[in-house]
């Protein structure tokens, strides 16, 4: 693992779309480094036009922080390069849908930004719908 450093924080910025019905109450997960993290806070996170920043690890703001911590077990900056990085929605009912406007994932090692991921599908003001009837995963690069 030459050149890898311990991950101290993962930041996930998600902007929900603004079209009618864009918001959701579904469960949302980030897949990175060979595991999944539950992306949820005490706020109403994925409402229409919501712009949320979730922090995993240092200065966390997510629910169940000890179970959603890239430091336990310790992730290195090498780990995300070994596995696909994705955002997954798990609908709470059959007709649940969610429109995503922006996804940006930033992996930090100390005070340094080591890696950044986003969805090329969302470039140029494009939006993506996820749901039980359309697909539940968006891969990032």
N, C-alpha and C positions, 0 to 999 in steps of 0.2 A: 504494500500500500504506500509506495513512495509518493510523497507530496500530498498526502491526505491529512486533514486536520479534524479534530472533534467538532461536531456540529453543536452549536450552543442554542440556536433558535431557527425555527422555520416560520416564515411569515406567509400568510395566504390572503391575498386581496381578491375579493369576489364582488363584482357589481352585477346585481340582478337587472334584467331588462325592464323596460317600461311599458311594454305592450299589455293589453288587457289580459289578465290571468297569468302574468309573468312570475309572480311570487309563489312560494311554496312553503309548506310546513314539513317537507320531507327531510329525512336524515341525509347528511352530506359527509362524504369521506374523502380524504386525500391519501392516495397511494404513492409512497415514495420510499426508496431505500429498502424495498422488500417487505414493507408492512403498511398497514392502514392506520390513519389517525382520524378520529371523529371531530368534525368541524362544527362546533356549536358553542354559543355563549349564552348568557342570561338575557340577551336582547332578542327581539323579533328579527332574526338575522336575514332572511331571504325574502323580504317583502318587495313589492314593485319598487324599482329604482334604488334599492338599498345598496350602499357602498360600505362594505365591511372589511376590516383588517383583523384577521385572527392570528394570534401569536402562540406557537407551541414551543415549550422549553422556557428559556429565560424570559422574564416579564410576561408570563402567560396570561391570556384572557379567555381561555376556553374552559368548558365544563370538564370535569374529571381530569385535571391537569397532570396528575401523576401517571395516569395510564396513557396520556397523549403527549408524551415528552420524548423528543428524539435523543435525550441524554440517558434514557433508561429503557432498554440497554443503550449504551453510547453508540450513536450513529457517527460515521465519519463522512467527510465530503466525497469520498470514493464511492460509498454505498449507493447514492442516487444514480450513479452512472451505470450500475449493474442491472437495474430493473426499470421497467416503464414507469413514468410519472403520470398520474391521472387524477381526475376528480370524478367521484361516483356519487350519484343520487340514488337513494333507496326510497321509492315512493311510499307514502303512508296509506294510499288507496289506489285502486285500479286506474282512475282517471286523473291522478295527480300529474302535473307538468310543471316545468321550471324553465324560464328563459334566462340564459346567461349572456351578459354583455361583455364582461372582462374577467379573466382569471390570470393572476400573476403569483407565482410561488418563488420566494427568495430564501435560499439556504445561507445561514450565517455561521461563520466560524470565528468566535470572538467578536470583534467589532467589524470584521471584514465580510463583505458579501462574496461568497464563494461561488454560488450557482444561482441562475435565474431561469425559470421556466414559464412559458405562456402557451396559449393555443393559437397556432397559425390560422385555424378556422375562424377566429374572431377578429382577424386583422381587417382594417378598413371599414369599421362600423357595422360589421356583420354580427349577427346574434345566433345563438344555438339553443334549440329546445331540447330538453331531456325529459324523459318520462317513461312510464310503464309501457306505453304503446309506441315509443320512438327509439328507445335506447337509453341507457342510464350512465354511460361513461364518456368522458371527453379526455383524450390523451394530450399531454403537453410535451413540448420540445424546447 
